[in-house]
Amino acid sequence: MPINAHLPLPRKTLFRLRSILLIVMLAVLALPLGGLYFFRIYENELVQQTELELISQSAVLAATFRQLVRDQQRDNDYGYVQFSTSLTPPNASYNPDKSTGKVFYTPVTPSVDLIAPIEPPRPDARPSTQAVDPIARKIGQHMNQILHDTQQVTLSGIRLLDAKGTVIGGREEVGLSLAHIPEIKQSLKGKYASIIRQRISDESPPPLYSISRGTHVRIFTAFPIIEEGRLQGVVYLSRTPTNIIKHLYENKGVVLLATLSLLLLAVLLVLFVSSTISRPIRELLRQTERVRQGEQREVDPIQNPVTKEVAQLSESFAGMSHALAERSDYIRRFATHVSHEFKTPLTAIQGALELLHDHIDTMPFERREKFIQNLLDDTQRLKKLVNRLLELARADALETSKDSSNLPNLFKALKNRYQDSGLTLHFNNPPPAIALAIAPDALEAIVTNLLDNSLQHQAHRIDIDTDTNADTLQLRLHDDGEGISIANRDKIFIPFFTTKRTKGGTGLGLEIITSILKAYGGSIRLGEATQGAEFIVELPLLH
């Protein structure tokens, strides 16, 4: 398997899982809120559309009223002057033409809004305390039929008032005064007024009443009739807005399209969640199932994990799978080597014991002693193998310590010990007193195993060099011993491989060193020296 098979894949833009869930939850929350907001806006549009229709009707009725006044009063001085024609008061519904002095109406836009507080029902009419002008009474009688015909088509409540607020036209309340009503008061000052009031109805509310606020309100508009700065009367209209449920039913095609759009959005949300969360997890589960069934050796990182959490989970699974596969291979190779190493002395012991058992009485003394010595040698080898295996097991299961160490203290303790053994330690540069992220006993085990190997290979001198970088210290040990042949360079890190078997070598020294260094994040490799043996050890620095 390539060395970089389990390196992290190039990272695309990854989202956090909580971001995905937040987007989905916000979208789910936005659907009903958006629906309510849509209903509110739509219903408000219906209310304002109703007011706009009332404004249009009022403008036509006001124009009719003014024309009838012109027909009755030729000098155009009918009405009450409520304000000067040369100055437009704030929010007035007219403006004068400075060149001709004539007054033209400005467009009146709807102003009611369901968000504003809804006023109580309209107060009842009161008896009028002022006499109705004869012209106003005559015009009211003349327009009464017009009002009735208009009401049959528009379904609006229509009241025609004189300049003092007394009803002069309409089906009801003729002769009574509405001047005390707020919107009428504003209109008698020459300003258009509109208001939303509660609607009193004998009908039971619809089943979906809570959805539609507009079914239980009524729009009132008071439109002043003004001619050249004189207030002649007021057109007072009212109407209940269109029921939103009925209106939606009438536009069921549009509603159906909106519903399908929401369903499409829901489907897109499901696909979004599936592609960002469910798909990577399903892919990871498929791989683990194939590994369990033996169809795949290791779990590979997911190609497009989308979220950071899934990417980390995928890489963790891949790393764990790779580590388990390596451990499985290691155990298999190790078991093979152990069985081989134990089989040879055990076979020799068995053969020697069989010969002694069959021929001990007739066997010469010298031959019998030789067999017994062979038995002792093989027993000692097995004992040494068991001890080294225990050391290797401890190295493999080593729990790293937070203790630190440094090279000067270690070599100071080892220098005299190995000089007595005939091995001289020569430092090409003084070892730096840098704290290493490795326990002192672990560092001592690494160095002593390397020095013992040099002694076994007839070394008398070891040159020691050090070099440091940002994260590691490099320790280079070069001896003057027999060296390592080209044929054996690729085998020396294989467990139980040794060229000194007859001298008690077990071939586990380098394996123990490798296991200890791996536990602390270090490494060891063979140098390029052609004379003697050279090993390069990478030791982690303490930060």
C-alpha positions in Angstrom: 0.0 0.0 0.0 1.4 3.5 -0.9 2.7 5.4 2.1 0.4 8.4 1.4 -2.8 6.2 1.0 -4.3 7.6 4.1 -3.2 11.1 4.1 -6.1 13.6 4.4 -7.7 14.5 1.1 -7.4 18.0 -0.3 -10.1 20.0 1.7 -12.9 21.6 -0.2 -15.1 24.1 1.5 -16.6 22.2 4.4 -19.6 23.2 6.5 -20.1 22.3 10.1 -22.9 19.9 10.8 -24.5 22.3 13.1 -24.6 24.9 10.3 -26.4 22.4 8.1 -28.9 21.6 10.8 -29.3 25.3 11.5 -30.1 26.1 7.9 -32.6 23.2 7.7 -34.3 24.3 11.0 -34.5 27.9 9.9 -36.0 26.8 6.6 -38.6 24.6 8.4 -39.3 27.5 10.8 -39.6 30.0 7.9 -42.2 27.9 6.1 -45.1 28.5 8.5 -43.8 32.0 9.4 -43.6 32.8 5.7 -47.1 31.4 5.2 -48.4 33.6 8.0 -46.5 36.6 6.7 -47.9 35.9 3.2 -51.4 35.7 4.5 -51.0 39.0 6.4 -49.5 40.8 3.4 -52.1 39.4 1.1 -54.9 40.3 3.4 -53.5 43.8 3.9 -53.5 44.1 0.1 -57.1 43.2 0.0 -57.9 45.8 2.6 -56.1 48.5 0.8 -57.6 47.4 -2.5 -61.0 47.8 -0.8 -60.1 51.3 0.3 -58.9 52.2 -3.2 -62.2 51.1 -4.6 -64.0 53.3 -2.0 -61.8 56.2 -2.9 -62.7 55.8 -6.6 -66.4 55.6 -5.8 -66.1 58.7 -3.6 -64.3 60.7 -6.3 -67.1 59.9 -8.8 -69.9 60.7 -6.3 -68.1 63.9 -5.2 -67.8 65.0 -8.9 -71.5 64.4 -9.4 -72.3 66.4 -6.3 -70.2 69.4 -7.4 -71.8 69.3 -10.9 -75.3 69.4 -9.3 -74.2 72.3 -7.1 -73.0 74.2 -10.3 -76.3 73.5 -11.9 -78.1 75.0 -8.8 -75.7 77.8 -8.0 -74.3 79.7 -10.9 -72.0 82.1 -8.9 -69.9 79.1 -7.5 -70.0 80.5 -4.0 -71.9 77.6 -2.4 -70.3 76.0 0.6 -68.3 76.9 3.6 -64.8 78.3 3.4 -62.7 76.1 5.8 -59.3 77.3 4.7 -57.6 79.7 2.4 -57.2 78.8 -1.3 -53.7 80.3 -1.4 -52.2 78.0 1.2 -52.5 74.2 1.4 -52.7 72.9 4.9 -50.7 69.7 5.8 -52.2 66.5 4.5 -54.9 68.3 2.5 -56.4 66.4 -0.4 -56.1 69.3 -2.9 -53.6 71.9 -4.2 -54.2 75.1 -6.1 -52.9 75.9 -9.5 -50.9 79.2 -9.0 -51.4 80.3 -12.6 -55.2 80.0 -12.8 -56.1 79.9 -9.1 -58.2 76.8 -9.7 -57.9 73.8 -7.4 -57.2 70.3 -8.7 -57.4 67.2 -6.6 -54.2 65.3 -5.9 -54.3 61.5 -6.1 -55.5 59.9 -2.9 -53.6 56.7 -1.9 -54.9 54.1 0.5 -53.6 54.6 4.1 -55.3 51.9 6.2 -53.2 49.0 7.5 -54.1 45.9 9.4 -51.0 46.3 11.6 -52.6 49.5 13.1 -55.0 49.1 16.0 -58.6 48.4 14.9 -61.0 51.0 16.2 -64.3 50.0 17.8 -67.6 49.9 15.8 -68.8 53.2 14.3 -70.7 55.3 16.9 -74.5 55.7 16.3 -75.8 58.8 14.5 -77.2 61.7 16.6 -80.0 64.1 15.9 -78.9 67.1 14.0 -78.9 70.4 15.8 -78.4 72.5 12.6 -80.8 73.0 9.7 -79.9 71.5 6.4 -79.2 73.9 3.6 -82.0 73.7 1.0 -79.6 73.2 -1.9 -77.9 70.4 0.0 -81.3 68.8 0.8 -82.4 69.0 -2.9 -79.1 67.6 -4.1 -79.4 64.8 -1.6 -82.8 63.9 -2.8 -81.7 64.1 -6.4 -78.7 61.8 -5.8 -80.5 59.3 -3.6 -81.5 57.0 -6.4 -77.9 57.3 -7.8 -76.6 56.2 -4.4 -79.0 53.2 -4.3 -78.1 52.0 -7.7 -74.4 52.4 -6.9 -74.8 50.4 -3.7 -76.5 47.5 -5.5 -73.4 47.0 -7.6 -70.6 48.0 -5.2 -72.1 46.6 -1.9 -70.8 49.6 -0.1 -72.5 51.5 2.7 -73.0 55.1 1.3 -73.8 58.3 3.2 -73.9 61.7 1.6 -73.4 64.5 4.2 -73.7 68.2 3.9 -71.0 70.6 5.0 -72.0 70.4 8.6 -72.0 66.6 8.9 -75.8 65.9 8.5 -76.8 63.0 6.4 -78.7 64.2 3.2 -78.5 61.0 1.1 -78.5 57.2 1.7 -80.8 54.4 2.7 -80.6 55.1 6.4 -79.9 57.9 8.9 -81.0 60.7 6.6 -81.4 63.8 8.6 -79.2 62.6 11.5 -75.8 64.0 12.2 -72.4 62.1 12.0 -70.3 65.1 12.7 -69.1 63.6 16.0 -67.4 60.7 14.3 -63.5 61.1 14.1 -63.1 60.5 10.4 -66.0 62.8 9.6 -64.5 65.5 11.8 -61.3 65.3 9.8 -63.1 65.3 6.5 -65.2 68.4 7.5 -61.8 70.2 7.8 -61.1 69.4 4.1 -58.9 66.3 4.7 -59.5 62.8 3.4 -59.8 60.3 6.2 -59.9 56.5 6.4 -60.2 54.1 9.3 -60.6 50.4 10.1 -63.4 49.5 12.5 -64.7 46.3 14.0 -67.5 44.9 12.0 -70.7 43.8 13.9 -72.3 40.9 12.0 -75.1 38.5 12.8 -73.4 35.8 10.9 -71.3 33.2 12.7 -67.5 33.5 12.1 -66.1 31.2 9.4 -64.2 28.0 10.5 -60.9 29.6 9.6 -61.7 32.9 11.2 -58.4 33.0 13.0 -56.5 33.0 9.7 -58.4 36.0 8.3 -58.5 39.2 10.3 -60.2 41.0 7.4 -63.5 39.1 7.6 -64.4 40.9 10.9 -63.5 44.5 10.1 -65.0 47.2 7.9 -63.3 50.1 6.1 -64.7 53.6 6.5 -63.6 56.5 4.2 -64.7 60.1 4.5 -64.1 62.0 1.3 -64.5 65.9 1.4 -66.3 67.5 -1.5 -64.4 70.8 -2.2 -65.0 73.3 -4.9 -62.6 76.3 -5.2 -61.6 76.1 -1.5 -65.2 75.7 -0.3 -66.4 72.6 1.5 -69.7 71.5 0.1 -70.2 68.2 1.7 -68.7 64.7 2.5 -69.0 61.3 0.8 -69.0 58.7 3.6 -68.5 55.1 2.4 -67.9 51.8 4.2 -67.3 48.3 3.0 -66.2 44.9 4.4 -62.9 43.7 2.6 -63.1 40.6 0.5 -62.7 37.4 2.6 -59.2 36.1 2.1 -60.4 32.5 2.0 -62.9 33.2 -0.6 -60.4 35.3 -2.5 -57.9 32.4 -2.4 -60.5 30.0 -3.6 -61.3 32.3 -6.5 -57.5 32.3 -7.3 -57.0 28.6 -6.6 -54.7 28.3 -9.5 -52.2 30.7 -8.0 -52.7 29.0 -4.6 -52.0 25.6 -6.1 -48.8 27.0 -7.7 -47.7 28.4 -4.3 -48.4 25.0 -2.6 -46.5 23.1 -5.3 -43.6 25.6 -4.8 -43.6 24.9 -1.0 -43.7 21.1 -1.7 -40.8 21.6 -4.0 -38.9 23.5 -1.4 -39.6 20.7 1.2 -38.3 18.1 -1.3 -35.2 20.3 -1.9 -34.6 20.4 1.9 -34.9 16.7 2.1 -32.4 16.2 -0.8 -30.1 18.8 0.8 -30.1 17.0 4.2 -29.6 13.6 2.4 -26.7 14.8 0.3 -24.9 16.6 3.1 -25.5 14.2 6.0 -27.2 10.9 5.1 -25.2 10.1 1.9 -21.7 10.4 3.5 -22.8 8.4 6.5 -24.4 5.7 4.3 -21.2 5.5 2.3 -19.1 5.1 5.4 -21.5 2.4 6.7 -21.2 0.5 3.4 -17.4 0.6 3.6 -17.4 -0.7 7.2 -19.8 -3.5 6.3 -17.5 -4.5 3.4 -14.5 -4.5 5.7 -16.5 -6.7 8.2 -17.4 -9.2 5.5 -13.8 -9.3 4.2 -14.6 -7.7 0.8 -12.5 -4.6 1.6 -9.3 -4.4 3.7 -9.5 -0.9 5.0 -12.0 2.0 5.1 -11.1 4.8 2.7 -11.8 8.5 3.4 -15.0 9.7 1.9 -14.4 11.8 -1.3 -17.0 14.5 -0.7 -17.9 14.6 3.0 -19.5 18.2 2.8 -19.4 18.8 6.5 -16.3 19.1 8.7 -17.7 16.6 11.3 -18.3 13.9 8.7 -14.9 14.6 7.2 -13.3 14.1 10.6 -15.4 11.0 11.3 -14.4 9.6 7.9 -10.7 10.3 8.5 -10.9 8.8 12.0 -12.5 5.6 10.6 -9.9 5.4 7.9 -7.0 6.0 10.4 -8.4 3.4 12.8 -9.0 0.9 10.0 -5.4 1.5 8.7 -4.0 1.1 12.3 -6.0 -2.2 12.8 -4.9 -3.5 9.4 -1.3 -2.7 10.2 -1.6 -4.3 13.7 -3.2 -7.4 12.1 -0.3 -7.7 9.7 2.2 -7.1 12.4 0.6 -9.8 14.6 0.5 -12.2 11.8 4.2 -11.6 10.8 5.2 -11.6 14.5 3.4 -14.9 15.1 5.2 -16.4 12.1 8.6 -15.2 13.3 7.9 -16.3 17.0 6.8 -19.8 15.9 9.9 -20.1 13.7 12.3 -18.8 16.5 10.8 -21.1 19.1 10.4 -24.1 16.8 14.2 -24.4 16.1 15.4 -24.8 19.7 12.3 -26.8 20.7 13.0 -29.2 17.9 16.6 -29.5 19.0 15.5 -30.0 22.6 13.0 -32.7 21.6 15.6 -34.5 19.5 18.2 -34.4 22.2 15.8 -35.7 24.8 14.7 -38.6 22.6 18.3 -39.7 22.0 19.0 -39.4 25.7 15.9 -41.4 26.5 16.7 -44.2 24.1 20.5 -44.4 24.6 21.4 -42.9 27.9 22.6 -46.2 29.3 24.9 -47.0 26.3 25.8 -43.5 25.3 29.4 -42.5 26.1 29.9 -39.9 28.8 31.3 -37.2 26.5 28.5 -37.6 24.1 25.9 -37.4 26.8 27.5 -34.3 28.3 27.4 -32.7 24.8 23.7 -33.4 24.4 23.0 -32.0 27.9 25.0 -28.8 27.1 23.0 -28.4 23.9 19.9 -28.7 26.0 21.1 -26.0 28.4 22.1 -23.7 25.5 18.7 -24.0 23.8 17.0 -23.4 27.1 19.0 -20.3 27.7 18.1 -19.1 24.2 14.5 -19.7 24.8 14.8 -17.8 28.1 16.5 -14.9 26.4 13.8 -14.9 23.6 11.1 -14.8 26.2 12.7 -11.9 28.1 13.2 -9.9 24.8 9.6 -10.6 23.8 8.4 -9.3 27.2 10.5 -6.2 26.6 9.0 -5.8 23.1 5.5 -6.3 24.5 6.1 -3.6 27.1 7.4 -1.3 24.3 4.4 -2.0 22.1 2.0 -1.2 25.0 4.1 1.7 26.3 2.1 4.5 27.9 3.9 7.7 27.2 5.0 9.8 30.1 5.0 13.6 30.4 8.5 13.4 31.8 11.3 15.0 29.8 14.9 14.2 29.3 18.1 15.5 27.6 21.1 14.0 25.9 23.9 15.4 28.1 22.6 13.7 31.3 22.1 10.4 29.4 25.5 10.2 27.8 27.2 11.4 31.1 25.7 8.3 32.7 26.6 5.9 29.8 30.1 7.1 29.0 31.9 5.3 31.8 29.8 2.2 31.5 30.7 1.6 27.8 34.3 2.7 28.2 34.7 -0.2 30.6 33.3 -2.5 27.8 35.9 -1.2 25.3 33.5 1.2 23.4 34.5 4.9 23.2 31.8 7.6 22.7 33.1 10.5 20.6 31.0 13.6 20.3 31.7 15.6 17.1 29.7 18.5 18.7 28.5 18.7 22.3 24.9 17.4 22.6 22.6 20.3 23.3 20.8 20.5 26.6 17.4 20.7 25.0 14.4 19.1 26.7 13.1 16.1 24.8 9.5 14.9 24.9 10.5 11.4 26.0 10.9 9.8 29.4 14.5 9.3 30.6 14.1 5.5 30.9 12.7 5.2 27.4 15.6 7.3 25.9 18.1 5.2 27.8 16.6 2.0 26.4 16.8 3.3 22.9 20.5 4.4 23.1 21.7 1.3 25.1 20.1 -1.1 22.5 22.0 0.7 19.7 25.3 0.7 21.7 24.8 -3.0 22.5 24.3 -3.7 18.8 27.6 -1.9 18.0 29.4 -4.0 20.6 28.1 -7.2 19.2 29.4 -6.1 15.8 33.0 -5.5 17.0 32.8 -1.7 17.3 35.3 0.2 19.4 34.3 3.8 18.7 31.0 5.6 18.0 30.9 9.1 16.6 27.8 11.0 17.8 26.3 14.0 16.0 23.2 16.0 16.8 21.1 18.5 14.8 17.9 20.3 15.7 15.0 21.9 13.8 11.7 23.4 14.9 10.1 20.1 16.2 12.8 17.4 16.5 16.3 16.6 17.5 18.3 14.4 15.1 20.7 12.0 16.8 23.2 10.3 14.5 25.3 7.4 15.8 28.1 6.0 13.5 30.3 3.1 14.7 33.4 1.5 13.3 32.2 -2.1 13.6 31.6 -4.7 10.9 28.8 -2.7 9.3 25.8 -4.0 7.5 26.0 -5.7 4.2 24.0 -4.4 1.2 22.0 -7.6 1.2 21.0 -7.1 4.8 20.2 -3.4 4.8 16.5 -4.0 3.9 16.1 -6.8 6.6 17.6 -5.3 9.8 14.2 -3.9 10.9 12.5 -7.2 10.5 11.8 -8.8 13.9 14.1 -11.8 14.8 16.5 -11.0 11.9 20.0 -11.2 13.3 23.5 -12.2 12.0 24.7 -12.9 15.5 22.4 -15.8 16.4 25.3 -18.0 17.6 26.3 -15.2 20.0 22.9 -14.9 21.6 21.4 -12.3 19.3 17.6 -12.4 19.1 16.9 -9.8 16.4 14.5 -7.9 18.6 16.6 -4.9 19.6 15.7 -2.6 16.7 12.1 -3.7 16.9 12.0 -2.6 20.6 13.6 0.7 19.6 11.1 1.3 16.9 8.1 0.6 19.2 9.4 3.0 21.9 10.0 5.8 19.3 6.6 5.2 17.7 4.9 5.7 21.1 6.6 9.1 21.6 6.3 10.3 18.0 9.9 9.6 17.0 11.5 7.4 14.3 14.7 5.6 13.4 16.3 4.8 10.1 19.5 3.5 8.7 22.1 6.0 7.6 24.1 6.0 4.3 27.5 5.3 5.8 29.5 2.5 3.9 32.0 1.9 6.7 30.5 0.6 9.9 26.9 1.1 10.8 25.1 4.4 11.0 21.6 5.0 12.6 19.7 8.2 12.6 17.2 8.7 15.4 14.5 11.5 15.3 13.5 12.6 18.9 10.6 15.0 19.5 11.3 18.3 21.3 9.3 19.4 24.3 7.3 22.5 23.6 
